[in-house]
Amino acid sequence: MFTIPNWIIFGALIGSLGTYMLYDHKGHNGNQGALLGGVVGAVGNLLLLVPLWAYIVLRDVPFSEPVLAAASSAQADYHAASRVETARAQSETLRLVLRVAIYAFLILMALFYLMPVYTVVTTSLKTPDEAGQLNQVWDLPSSLNWQSYKTAFDMLGPKIRNSFLLTINATVISAVMGSLNGYVLAKWRFPGANIIFPLMLFGMFIPYQSILIPLFQFIQDINLGGSLVGLVMAHVIYGLPITTLIFRNYYTEVPTEMIEAGLIDGAGFFRVYINILFPLSLPGFVVVIIWQFTQIWNEFLFAVTLTNESSQPITVALALLAGGEAVKWNLPMAGAVLAALPTLVVYVVLGRYFIRGLLAGSVKG
């Protein structure tokens, strides 16, 4: 465990480095900034740690020993109980202070993490002249310029439609096929299953770049080059390993007795899947949909290689929107916000089921 002096030194170093970089970026004296940042960082780190160290020191205060030692008289019992209550109240206060400090730190880190989002949104609402002033990137817009979003949507509208067609179709197909694969690998035993499953998982570790040329040639050979259908096929095939893994782990927790009961009642392979497993698969489908939707929507390499101008998704169009020497930065930023909204909506709607579905099948019992 770090001691208090070590934490003070650590805060001083971090503060010195941060303010030195800030002063140097703003054209001020970096040495003065480093000295000021070191003092502020050391004092701030010490103040943040005071509740923590007080809690650590006081949390081990014994409550029962004073009571037992003073059990010989009623007066001693009263004073011992008072000390216990006082110590307990102090401990609760320190826990509250510590919790407030932790939440304040987490909020601060969240704000730091959201700084790029702030710059994207504010720049998208600026006029072209304001957005071109890179030394004022942190400033708020003088007035809200919604014209950037209208222009960006007019330019990216057909590409957004392509992205929805690509993402929805590829996500649904890969989810259903991964569910069937997981069902077979989890509940049906056949020769070679222990070889096929690792080989399928191996596909997760093959980088896009290593198979790009043969994939392009194959798509051209089957006359799907430049079309959304070829791109959908590529994403379905590349998504099968992860979807199969998720569903296979999920279905291993479904009691085999349910499958056997269905077979005894005369249900076949697909009837067991449709009537027994599929209704139980909602958490697994939520995980797969979020994962595949995000990956496919944001993918760029396949999109720029396997499509033509009419079938390009929004990632390619957004890259072209920011191309050139004289860039009106409000347009790419507005396009970036429009491109990010669908995945954000998916996470907001289905996010609470994501961890639940991802952990399903990972713990026995």
C-alpha positions in Angstrom: 0.0 0.0 0.0 1.3 3.5 -0.9 2.1 5.8 2.0 0.8 9.4 2.2 4.2 10.9 1.1 4.3 8.7 -1.9 0.8 9.8 -2.9 1.8 13.5 -2.4 4.8 13.0 -4.6 2.7 11.2 -7.2 0.2 14.1 -7.2 3.0 16.6 -7.6 4.4 14.8 -10.6 1.1 14.5 -12.4 0.2 18.1 -11.6 3.5 19.3 -12.9 3.4 17.4 -16.1 -0.2 18.4 -16.8 0.2 22.1 -16.2 3.5 22.2 -18.0 1.9 20.8 -21.1 -1.1 23.2 -20.7 1.1 26.3 -20.3 3.4 25.2 -23.1 0.3 24.8 -25.4 -1.0 28.2 -24.4 2.4 29.8 -25.0 3.1 30.7 -21.3 6.1 29.9 -19.1 6.1 26.1 -18.8 8.4 26.1 -15.8 6.1 28.3 -13.7 3.2 26.1 -14.7 5.1 23.0 -13.6 5.8 24.5 -10.2 2.3 25.7 -9.7 0.8 22.4 -10.9 3.1 20.5 -8.6 2.0 22.4 -5.5 -1.7 22.1 -6.4 -1.4 18.4 -7.3 0.4 17.6 -4.0 -2.1 19.5 -1.9 -5.1 18.2 -3.8 -3.9 14.6 -3.6 -3.4 15.0 0.2 -6.9 16.4 0.6 -8.4 13.7 -1.4 -6.7 11.1 0.7 -7.5 12.5 4.1 -11.0 10.8 4.2 -9.5 7.5 2.9 -6.7 7.3 5.5 -9.1 8.4 8.3 -11.4 5.6 7.3 -8.6 3.1 7.2 -7.4 4.1 10.6 -10.8 4.2 12.3 -12.5 1.2 10.6 -10.7 -1.2 12.8 -11.7 0.5 16.1 -13.0 -2.4 18.3 -16.5 -2.0 19.4 -17.0 -5.0 21.6 -13.9 -4.9 23.8 -14.8 -1.7 25.7 -18.3 -3.0 26.4 -16.9 -6.3 27.7 -14.3 -4.6 29.9 -16.9 -2.3 31.5 -19.5 -5.0 32.1 -18.8 -4.8 35.9 -21.1 -1.8 36.5 -24.1 -0.2 34.9 -22.3 3.2 34.7 -19.4 1.6 32.8 -21.9 -0.1 30.5 -23.5 3.2 29.7 -20.2 5.0 28.9 -19.1 2.0 26.8 -22.3 2.0 24.8 -21.9 5.8 24.3 -18.4 5.2 23.0 -19.6 2.5 20.7 -22.3 4.7 19.3 -19.9 7.6 18.8 -17.4 5.4 17.0 -20.1 3.9 14.9 -21.4 7.4 14.0 -17.9 8.5 13.1 -17.4 5.4 11.0 -20.6 6.0 9.1 -19.7 9.7 8.5 -16.3 8.6 7.1 -17.9 6.1 4.9 -20.2 8.8 3.6 -17.4 11.2 3.0 -15.4 8.4 1.2 -18.4 7.6 -1.0 -18.8 11.2 -1.9 -15.1 11.5 -2.8 -15.3 8.4 -4.9 -18.3 9.6 -6.8 -16.7 13.0 -7.3 -13.7 11.3 -8.7 -15.8 9.1 -11.0 -17.7 12.1 -12.3 -14.5 14.0 -12.9 -13.1 11.1 -14.9 -16.4 10.8 -16.8 -16.2 14.5 -17.8 -12.6 14.0 -18.9 -13.6 11.0 -21.0 -16.5 13.0 -22.6 -14.2 15.9 -23.7 -14.0 14.6 -27.3 -17.8 14.4 -27.4 -18.0 18.0 -26.2 -15.7 19.2 -29.0 -17.6 17.2 -31.6 -21.0 18.6 -30.6 -19.9 22.2 -30.1 -17.9 22.3 -33.4 -20.9 20.8 -35.2 -23.0 23.8 -34.0 -20.6 26.5 -35.1 -20.5 28.4 -38.3 -17.8 27.3 -40.9 -15.7 30.3 -39.9 -15.9 29.5 -36.2 -15.2 25.8 -36.7 -12.1 26.7 -38.8 -10.5 28.5 -35.8 -8.6 25.6 -34.3 -7.3 27.7 -31.5 -10.9 28.2 -30.3 -11.9 24.6 -30.4 -12.9 24.6 -26.7 -15.1 27.7 -27.0 -18.8 27.5 -27.2 -20.5 28.5 -30.4 -21.6 32.2 -30.6 -25.0 31.0 -32.0 -26.5 27.6 -32.7 -25.9 26.7 -36.4 -28.3 23.8 -37.1 -27.7 24.2 -40.8 -24.7 21.9 -40.4 -26.9 19.0 -39.5 -29.3 19.7 -42.4 -26.5 19.8 -44.9 -24.8 16.7 -43.5 -28.0 14.8 -43.5 -28.7 15.8 -47.1 -25.2 14.6 -48.1 -25.2 11.4 -45.9 -28.9 10.4 -46.1 -28.5 7.7 -48.8 -25.4 6.3 -47.0 -27.3 6.1 -43.7 -29.9 4.1 -45.5 -27.2 1.8 -46.8 -25.8 1.4 -43.4 -29.1 0.4 -41.9 -29.7 -2.1 -44.7 -26.3 -3.6 -44.2 -26.3 -3.6 -40.4 -29.8 -4.9 -39.8 -29.5 -7.7 -42.3 -26.0 -8.8 -41.3 -26.9 -8.6 -37.6 -30.1 -10.7 -37.9 -28.5 -13.3 -40.1 -25.4 -13.8 -38.1 -27.4 -13.9 -34.8 -29.8 -16.6 -36.1 -27.0 -18.6 -37.6 -24.9 -18.2 -34.4 -27.8 -19.3 -32.3 -28.3 -22.5 -34.4 -24.6 -23.2 -34.3 -24.5 -22.7 -30.5 -27.6 -25.0 -30.2 -25.9 -27.8 -32.1 -22.5 -27.5 -30.4 -24.1 -27.3 -26.9 -26.8 -29.9 -27.0 -26.0 -32.3 -29.9 -23.0 -34.6 -29.9 -21.5 -35.6 -33.2 -18.0 -36.8 -34.3 -15.6 -33.9 -34.7 -17.5 -31.4 -32.6 -14.4 -30.8 -30.4 -12.4 -29.9 -33.5 -15.0 -27.8 -35.4 -15.7 -25.5 -32.4 -12.0 -24.4 -31.9 -11.6 -24.0 -35.6 -14.6 -21.7 -35.7 -13.3 -19.7 -32.8 -9.9 -19.3 -34.6 -11.8 -17.1 -37.1 -12.1 -14.4 -34.3 -8.3 -13.9 -34.3 -7.8 -13.5 -38.1 -7.3 -9.8 -38.9 -9.3 -8.2 -41.6 -6.2 -7.2 -43.5 -4.8 -10.7 -43.9 -7.8 -12.0 -45.9 -8.8 -8.7 -47.7 -7.3 -9.6 -51.1 -8.7 -13.2 -51.3 -12.0 -12.0 -50.0 -12.2 -9.2 -52.6 -11.4 -11.7 -55.3 -14.0 -14.2 -54.1 -16.7 -11.5 -53.9 -15.8 -10.5 -57.5 -15.9 -14.1 -58.7 -19.5 -14.6 -57.4 -20.6 -11.4 -59.1 -21.3 -9.6 -55.8 -18.5 -7.0 -56.0 -19.6 -3.5 -55.2 -23.0 -4.5 -53.8 -24.4 -4.5 -50.3 -25.1 -8.2 -50.5 -21.4 -9.0 -50.8 -20.7 -6.8 -47.8 -23.5 -8.4 -45.8 -22.0 -11.8 -46.6 -18.6 -10.8 -45.4 -19.8 -9.5 -42.1 -22.0 -12.5 -41.5 -19.1 -14.9 -42.1 -16.8 -12.8 -39.9 -19.4 -12.5 -37.2 -20.2 -16.2 -36.9 -17.3 -17.1 -34.5 -18.3 -14.6 -31.8 -22.0 -15.2 -32.2 -21.5 -19.0 -32.0 -19.3 -18.6 -28.9 -21.9 -16.5 -27.1 -24.8 -18.7 -27.8 -22.9 -21.9 -27.2 -21.9 -20.7 -23.7 -25.5 -19.6 -23.1 -27.1 -22.8 -24.2 -24.8 -25.0 -22.0 -26.8 -23.7 -19.0 -30.1 -24.8 -20.4 -31.0 -28.1 -18.7 -30.5 -31.0 -21.1 -33.6 -32.7 -19.6 -35.7 -30.1 -21.4 -34.3 -31.1 -24.7 -34.8 -34.8 -23.9 -38.4 -34.2 -22.9 -39.1 -32.5 -26.2 -37.6 -35.3 -28.1 -39.7 -37.8 -26.1 -42.8 -35.8 -27.0 -42.0 -36.2 -30.7 -40.4 -32.8 -31.4 -37.6 -32.9 -34.0 -34.4 -30.9 -34.3 -36.0 -27.6 -35.3 -39.1 -28.0 -33.2 -37.0 -28.3 -30.1 -35.1 -25.2 -31.0 -38.2 -23.1 -31.9 -40.4 -24.2 -29.0 -37.8 -24.7 -26.2 -34.5 -22.9 -26.8 -35.5 -19.9 -28.8 -38.0 -18.4 -26.2 -35.1 -18.6 -23.6 -32.6 -16.9 -25.9 -33.5 -13.2 -25.4 -30.4 -12.3 -23.3 -28.1 -14.0 -25.8 -29.8 -12.2 -28.7 -29.5 -8.9 -26.9 -25.7 -9.3 -26.5 -25.2 -10.5 -30.1 -27.4 -7.7 -31.5 -25.5 -5.0 -29.6 -22.1 -6.5 -30.4 -22.8 -7.1 -34.1 -24.7 -3.8 -34.7 -21.9 -1.8 -33.2 -19.1 -3.7 -35.0 -20.8 -3.6 -38.4 -22.0 -0.1 -38.3 -18.6 1.3 -37.4 -16.5 -1.0 -39.7 -14.6 0.8 -42.5 -12.1 -1.5 -44.2 -14.6 -3.9 -45.7 -16.9 -1.1 -46.5 -14.4 0.9 -48.5 -13.0 -2.1 -50.3 -16.1 -4.2 -51.2 -18.5 -1.4 -52.2 -18.9 1.1 -54.9 -20.2 4.7 -54.7 -23.9 3.8 -54.7 -23.6 1.1 -52.0 -21.2 2.8 -49.6 -22.2 2.9 -45.9 -21.9 6.0 -43.8 -18.4 5.3 -42.5 -17.0 5.7 -46.0 -19.1 8.7 -46.8 -18.0 10.3 -43.5 -14.4 9.8 -44.3 -14.9 11.4 -47.8 -16.8 14.3 -46.2 -13.7 15.2 -44.1 -11.4 14.8 -47.1 -9.7 17.6 -49.0 -7.5 20.5 -48.0 -10.1 23.1 -47.1 -12.4 21.3 -44.7 -15.5 22.9 -43.2 -15.1 21.1 -39.8 -18.7 21.8 -38.8 -19.9 19.4 -41.5 -17.8 16.3 -40.5 -18.6 16.9 -36.9 -22.3 17.1 -37.6 -22.0 13.9 -39.7 -20.1 12.2 -36.9 -23.0 13.0 -34.5 -25.5 11.6 -37.0 -23.4 8.5 -37.5 -23.1 7.9 -33.8 -26.8 8.2 -32.9 -28.0 4.7 -34.0 -25.4 2.9 -31.9 -26.1 5.2 -29.0 -29.9 4.4 -29.3 -29.1 0.7 -29.3 -27.1 0.9 -26.2 -29.6 3.1 -24.4 -32.5 0.7 -25.2 -30.7 -2.6 -24.7 -27.7 -1.7 -22.6 -29.2 -2.9 -19.3 -29.5 -6.4 -20.7 -26.0 -6.5 -22.2 -24.0 -7.5 -19.1 -26.7 -9.9 -17.9 -26.7 -11.7 -21.3 -22.9 -11.6 -21.6 -22.5 -13.3 -18.2 -25.2 -15.9 -18.8 -23.6 -19.3 -19.0 -20.3 -18.1 -17.4 -21.2 -19.2 -13.8 -22.4 -22.7 -12.8 -25.4 -23.0 -10.4 
